[in-house]
Amino acid sequence: MRLLHCFRIHASAEKEALVVAVVWHIEIAPEAGDAFERLYGADGEWTALSRRSRSFLGSSFLKDLAHPERYLLIEYWSEMLVYEKHLADLGAEVQSLEEERARLVVRMEAMGVFSALDVPDRVGPTWSRRSG
């Protein structure tokens, strides 16, 4: 699922945002939790692929305590155009991970692209920052 195909982003709004947060709502199949969390966690394959982009700043990966099959994924990017180019340049690898994700996910909805406010200057348990 490509985000910019889901949303029209106003060009001037994109230029104004110093950090954009791409927000996804994800529902997984029962019993898929461990595999899904490995895929998207701080040390997961999806995060490792994202870290290869100079525009990727980190992510927050949240699990709903009341509904354990429901997650929010928030990816922080410095430039949306580089984000889309990153996905296109790594097309085969992205497709492979999307196929793996499809086996685990029941529903994935792009919630939107937001301007990130109060971005932390630190790394924490839910803030996966690119090293180096």
N, C-alpha and C positions, 0 to 999 in steps of 0.2 A: 504494500500500500504506500503510495507516494503522497506525501503531505501536501505539496503545492497543487496537486491535482484535486485535493479535497477543499482547499481554501483559496480564495483570491486575496492576495496581500497587496494592499495599496503601496505603491513604490515609495512614496514619501514617508509612510509609516515605517517601512523597512529600514530606510536610511537613518531615521531618528533613533531607532532602538539600538542601544549599545550591546545588549545581550537579549537574545530572544529565547523564549522557553516554548518548546514544542511539547504539547500535552496530549497523551494518549490514555484512553480508558480501555482496559483489557480484561476480558473474562476468559478464564482458562477452563479446560476440561477437568472434571474431578480426577484426582490422582496425578495430575500433571504438574503440581506445584513445585516439586524438587527440580525437575528438568527445566521448567520455565524459569525458575529463580537462578539456576546455573547459567542459562542462556543470557539473561538480562542483568544479572548481578554485577557488582563492581569488577569481578574477575572473569565475567562471562564473555563469550565469543562476540555478542553484539556490541558490548561496550568496547572490547578490544578493537573491533573494526572501526567504531566511531572515533576512537583515540588516534587513528591514523590520519585524521583530518586536522589541519591547523585551526579550523574553526570550532571544533568540539571543545567545550569548556568543562563538561561534566554532566552528571545526571542525578536525579532523585528517583528512587524506585520504591514505591509504597504499596503495601498490602493492606487490604481492608480487614480489620480485626473481626468485624461482625459477619463478613462474607468472604471467607478465605479463597474463593476462586476469583476475586475481583482485585485488580491492581490499577495503579496509576503510574505511568512512566513520564517523567519530565526530563527532557533533554535540553541542555543549555548550549546555544550556539552563538558565536559572535557575528556570523554572516549567513543569511539564508541562501544566498546564491552559491556560496561555497558548500553549504549543506547539500543542496540539490546536485551540484557537480560531483561532490564526494560519492553520493549514491550512484550517479551515472557511471563514474570512472571505475567503481568497484562492482559493477553490475553483476558479474557472475558470482562473486562472494556474497553480495547482498541477496541475490536470488536463492542461493543455497541456504542462507540463514532464514530467509522468509519461508522457504519450504519446511525447514525444521520447526519454525514457529507455528506454521499452519497445522502441524500435527498436534500441537499443544493448546492452541487458542480456539475458543468457540466464537468469540466476538472481539473485534478490535475497532475502536472508534477514535478518530482524530478529533480531539476536543477543541483544538485551536492553536494558534501561534500567538503567544503573549509577549509583551515587553516585560522582561524580568526586572523587578524592583528589589532593592536591598540585597543584591547578590553577595553572599558571604565571601570573606577573604580567607576562609579557612577550609580545611577538609574535614568532613565528619562522616559518620557511619552511613548516611544516606546521600552524601554528596561525593560523587565519584569524579575526582579531578584527574585530568591527564598529567602524567609526570614528565619531567624533562622538558 
